[in-house]
Amino acid sequence: MKPNILLIMADQLRADAINLGKHTTKYTPNLDALAAKSICFNNAVTTSPICAPARASILASLYPHQMNIWDNKPHTFPAEASNWVKILSQQGYRTSVFGKTHYYPYNGSVPDMRLAENLLHAYGYDVVDEIPGVRVSGTLLSHLTALWEEQGYLNIMQQDLARRYSGKHTSTEPSPLPLELYPDIYVGTKALDYLSTYEEDHPFFCFVSFVGPHDPWDCPEQYSSLFKDQTMEKPLAPFVDKNPKRLQGNWDTEVHHPPLDLEDIEAVRRNYAGKVSLIDEQIGHIVNCLKEKGLWEDTLVIFTSDHGELLGDHHRLYKQNFLNAALKVPLFIKPPHIEQGRTSDALVELIDIGPTIVDYAHSEMDYPHSGRSLKPVLEEPTSNHRQRVFSEYNHEIMVWDGTWKLVVTEDLKPYLLFNLAEDPDEQVNVVGLYPEMEEQLLTSIVDHIDTTDFGFTQQ
């Protein structure tokens, strides 16, 4: 019998943003409970540290260079391209998506997301209620913004967003929206309504895609107040270059906000923790629904994020780089009928999610792809999966073998190198000091490109 499948994704969620019984500055009881019943991957990395290519990579199980989607610049995932949601649909699954996809431009090219629903249907989704992230919701219409306009909040939100991004990007005032119109509560509520009334004979695949804790830092007061008296973890200092004459790359040229001070970072971190706790509560409602309907044990549940967030580490916000705060993501997978969760140190990538889902759906990927099913690791968490993992952004590529991490420029020249065994906080860039190791890692990047010479451009 095929299991139901629930994929839950947060947007811009760091791997260390979940409590797991370790920190007083995080409050995620529902995700902690999910982790206790899941295989939790300690070394999961995004395929790209920015929204659009990461999400396209997950859908296609291909790397950015295989799709020619390297960043958030206007792109559209081809309607005719193969993907694993189509496979699930063909296998009899009733498929749905609630929240953010970013499979096509969110820059106004499609002014109303409701006009793009046929495109989502072409990707294999039967039921669609798509919303964008808050940052573009002032200009990109959706079912949610229609409610804002109906209740007199659209203009208020447009003014609020313009104010937040006119300065240091660190405004932490609560959202002017009532709770029921706050985007992540909207996503959770719509998914909950769908699942609570689901009575079809077909198994379901439900993709619940929250738009937080991505900026703006507009957490509703009742959630941010959980952390008002907390002293948050101090941000990591900027790394030091042992080779001051090293080459320059994206890290050196892409700084997307004015300078930060420690008070800015502290306020943002509290707000971010509040947004995570809000999402955690919504996930709890969904889990309880499945338990009440007697579906929990039979459901494959996957929780992850598209990429991380620096949150002041290395004196920056946002993502668009290969340092761990942006690169590493949480990945919890609860197989059907698991009795006890465990952890795995296997190196895994987000493009492994699709083949894993298809494997559990008792089917096979029917097109060339680069992902690898995690089912063998889920059955034996101590087993290996990949010798090294890759991530790609703006024509740069990162490779990490579990110890050494190398980042190369567009023309394959090394400019960042960290020994994560000795320097887990990435405080010392040693590029140029270990030429033999650089050569080995560079060779693996070249092999990576050569062995993945297929994708959209070949269709």
Number of C-alpha atoms within 10 A of each C-alpha: 7 17 22 22 25 22 18 18 22 27 22 27 26 24 24 16 20 24 17 18 11 9 13 12 19 23 24 23 17 22 22 16 13 23 23 18 20 26 25 23 24 19 19 24 30 31 32 36 32 27 22 26 32 31 25 25 30 24 22 27 30 26 29 26 23 21 19 14 25 22 20 18 14 14 18 14 22 14 15 11 14 22 23 23 21 18 19 25 17 11 16 14 25 20 22 22 22 24 26 23 23 21 23 21 16 23 13 13 11 14 15 18 18 15 11 15 17 14 17 20 16 14 22 23 23 17 16 18 19 21 29 23 23 20 18 15 19 19 16 20 22 20 13 21 22 14 13 20 14 10 10 11 18 21 12 14 21 15 12 16 19 12 12 19 14 9 11 13 20 22 19 21 17 16 17 15 16 10 14 10 17 18 22 25 18 19 26 24 18 17 24 22 13 15 16 15 10 13 10 8 9 15 21 22 25 23 22 25 27 29 24 26 27 21 25 23 25 28 28 21 15 12 20 25 14 17 21 14 9 13 13 19 12 12 17 17 14 15 15 12 16 13 14 11 10 15 15 14 18 18 13 9 8 11 14 13 14 12 12 15 11 12 10 17 21 19 20 25 24 26 31 29 23 29 23 23 26 24 22 19 19 20 24 18 16 20 19 16 18 17 13 11 13 11 16 19 17 18 21 24 24 22 23 24 26 30 31 33 31 23 22 23 21 17 17 22 23 22 24 25 27 27 23 22 26 28 27 26 31 25 24 25 24 25 23 18 12 15 11 11 19 16 16 19 17 21 19 29 28 28 26 22 25 23 24 21 27 19 16 19 22 12 14 15 20 10 14 13 21 18 22 20 20 23 18 14 18 23 12 13 20 14 13 14 18 13 11 19 22 22 23 27 24 21 17 22 26 26 22 22 16 17 13 18 23 25 29 25 18 14 9 14 15 25 22 25 26 23 19 18 11 11 13 12 19 22 17 20 21 20 23 19 12 10 11 10 16 22 12 10 24 21 12 17 22 11 11 15 15 10 10 15 11 18 22 17 10 8 8
